[in-house]
Amino acid sequence: MAAIETNTRSSLHGRSNSFPSASHPIVSQVEEHLHRLNNSEATASLSSSSISHRLKDLQDLQESTNKVLQLTFTQQALAQECKNKQLDELLDGSLRLLDICSTVKDCLLQSKDSMQELQSVIRRRRTAEAGLTIESGKYMACRKKMKKAIGKALRNLKAMKNEFSVSSSNKEKETFSMLSILKEAQVVTMRSLESLLLFITGPKGQLKQSRFSVISKLVQPKRISCELDTNEFEMVDAVLNLLISSKPLSVENVQSHMQNLALCIQDIEIGVESLSRQLIRTRVTLLNILSQ
């Protein structure tokens, strides 16, 4: 254990902002996860597949970060650094990230409840047409309310990113420390959650083009959701808007896209729940360090 902590001491205090070629294995894991997430942000499209992979990478990042925090020397170093209140800022950031995760889970739950009502109407074939129009309106009203909550969450994320940006610019000449790792992990998590929220609401800047693309896909086979650029939330929105506008559309088509969305929501729910648990573990560890 002493050898491990000696290696960690040299890796955390003897390096600059560029990552070292060799460091403690656990620290290397954190750096690898950060590198992978940063690369995925630059190359991956905003799709359910990329969102699921990113959530898994975030879980791995938080798990590795928590392992580093379990080392005695890391805890001692952070206990000394917390005198400048940066640890308090990290604790505040972790709480706000958990609030964002809670918002995502609430929105997904609302979507599921609304879809269940729609699916119940579909199963009652005799009243499907009239019932679907009514329930479609309810679902879209729920979506409007959900987008309002997500808009607030996005504004909070923007404020958080601005705060971290100011903090980083003020400390850019400092040697690399565990605080730097934790800050970068939070920043990467912020950006990934921002992408998730935008995926759920749909990108505003591409609304007209996206709407035309979505409608053109409605006549494609049921497994169209396998395409990398498909947004299941937008697909269902487009289908239901067509129903509300009394456009001809088969019940089977509606059901198919709702099933795709249900699977998408299930994957995201699992990912966000696992991420929340990891964030809580990291926060508890930081609180324990602060109380020492």
N, C-alpha and C positions, 0 to 999 in steps of 0.2 A: 504493500500500500504506500510505503514511503517513497519507493521508486516511481510509482505512478504519479504521486503528487509533485515530485521533483520535476518530472517531465512536463507536467501541466504548468508548473510555475514558469519554466523556460519558454513554453509555447505561448502563454498568455501575456508575459511581460517583456519578452525579448524580441518582439516582432513589430513591424510597422503595419499600416493599413492594408498592405498587400498580404495575401495569405501565404504562409510559409510552405516550402516544398516538403517539409517533414515536421510533424507535430504529434501531440498525443492522439492516439487512435480515436478517442471519443470526440475530441475537438475537430479532428479531420472529418468525422461523420457529419458534424454540424455544418462545417464548411461545404461539404459535398452536397448536402440537402439545400443549402442556401444557393449554391451555384446552379443546381438543377432547377430550382424554382425560378430563379432570375432568367434562366435560358428559356423556360417554358412560357414565361410572360411575353418574351420577345418573338417566339416562333409559333406558339399554339393558337389556333382559332378559338373563338368563344363558343364552345359547344358543350353539350352535356358530358361527352367523353372527356374533353380536356378539363372540365370543372371537376369531375370525379377523380381524375389522376392528380390534379393539383391539391385537392383535399387530402388525398392519401399522402402526398409528399409533405404537406403541412403537419399531418399527424406524426410522420417520421421525424421531421425537424424538431417538433416539440418534445418528442420522446428522447431524442439524442440530447437536446438542450437540458432536459431534466436530469439526465445521467451525469452531465458535466457539473450540474449544481449540487449533486450528491457528494462530490469530492470535498474533503475537508479543507484543502487549501483554497479551492474556489470559494467556499463559504467564508473563509477568513478574509480573502481579498475583497469580496463583496461587502462584508461587514465594515471594512475600513473605507471603501469607496462610498458607502451609503451616507457618510457624513455630509457630502455635498448635495444630498437630496435627489440624486439621480435615480436611486433605487425606488424612491417614492414615486417618481415619474413613471418608472416601469410598472409599478404596482397599479397605478392609475390607468396606464395603457392596457394592462391585462384585463382590468375590470371592464373597460370600455369595449374591448374585443369580445368579451363574454356577452355583453349587452347586444352587440351586433349579431352574434351567433343566436341569441335568444330571439331577436327580431326575425332572423331567417327561419327559425323553427316555427315561430308563430304564423308567419306567412305561408309556409308550406302546409301547416295544419289546416289553415283556412281554405287553401286550395283543395286539399283532399276532401274536406267536408262538403264543399260546393260540388265537387265532382261526383261524390257519392249520391247526391240528390239527382244529378243529371243521369247517372247510370241507372238509378232506380226508375226514372221515367222511361229510359230506353227499354228496360226489361218489360215494361207495361206497353206492349206494342200498339194496342188499340188507341192509346191516347198519346203516343210518342210525339206526333207533330206539334200538337198544341202545348203539351207539357214541356217539350224541349225548348220551345220559344220562351216560355215563362222562366224556366230554370236557367236558360242561357243568359237572360237579362239579369237574374240574380247573381250568376257567376261573374258576369262582367262588372257588376256593381261591387262585388267582393274584390275583384282585381283592382278596381279604381282605389278602393280603400287601402289595399295592400301596397299599391304603388306609392301612395302618400306616406305610408310608414317607412317604406324603403328609401324614399326621397330624403326623409329626415335622417335615416341611418347613413346615407351617402354623404350628407352635409357634415355629419359628425366625423366620418372617416376623413373627409377633406381637411377638417380642422386638425385632426390628429396628425395627419401627414405634414401639415404646415408647421405644427409645433415641433415635430421630430426633425424637420428640415432645419429650423432655426437652431435647435439644440446641437445638431451635427456640425453645422457651420461654425458654431462657437467653440467646438471641441476638436476641430479637424487636425490640429497640431499635436494632440495627445497621442501617446503610444497606444497600440491596440490593447484592449482589456476585455474582460468578460462582459463588462457593461456594453461594450461595442457589439459583441456577439448578440446579446439579448436585444439590444435596440434594433439591429438589422433583422433579427428574427421577427420582431413585432412589425417592422415596416413591411417586410415581405408578406406577412399574414394580413396586414391591412389591404395591400394591393390585391391579394387573392380574394379576400372577402368582397372587395369592391367589384371585382370581375363577376363574382357569383351573384351579387345583387343586381348588376346590370343585365346579367343573363336572365334572371327571373322577370325583370321588368321589360326587357327588350331595349336595344340601343335606339335612343331618340334620333340621333343624327342620321340613321339609315332607315327611318320609318317608312317612307314612300317606296324606296327600292325594296326594302325587306317585305313590305306588304304584297308587292307585285310578285316577288319570288315565292312567298309563302302560298299565295293563291294558286300559282302555277303548279306547285307541288301537290295540291290537294287531289289532283287526278292521277297521281303516281301510285305505285303499289303500296301496300300496307307497311312494308318495311323501309319506307323512305326515311324513317327516323334514324336509320343506320348511317346516313350521310353525316360527314363530320361537321358541316356548317348548319345543320338543322337545329332550331330552337323549338323544343316541344311546347313551351309556354306560348310562343307566338303562333305556332300551328293551331293550337286549340282556340286561341283568341280569334284567329282568322275564320276558322270553321264556325264558331258560334256567332260571329258578326254576320256571316253569310246567312245563317239561320234566322237571326233577328231581322235581317233585310228581306226575308222570304225568298231567298235564292234556293234553287233546287239542289239538294244535297242528300245523299242516302244516309240512313241511320247507321248503317254499317261503317260508313266512312267516318262519321262522328265518333262512333264507339272505338274505332281503331286508333284514332289520334288521342283520345282520352286514355286509352290503355298505355300508349307510348308515354304520355305525360305522367301517368301514375307510376310507371317504372322509373322514370327520370326523377320524380320527387322522392321515391323510396331510396334511390342511390344517394341523392344529396342529403336526405335526412340522416342516413347512416353515417355519412362522412362528417357532417356538421356535429352530430352528437359525439362521435369519437374525438373530433378536434376539441370540442368543449371540455371533455374529460381531461385531455392532455393539458389544455390551458389552465384548468383548475389545479391540476397537480403541480404545474410550474409555479402558479400563484401561491399555493400553500407552502411550497419550498422557500420561495422568496420571503414570505411572511415569517417563516420560522427563522430564517437567517437574520431578518431585521429585528426579531425579538431577542436574539442572543445577547 
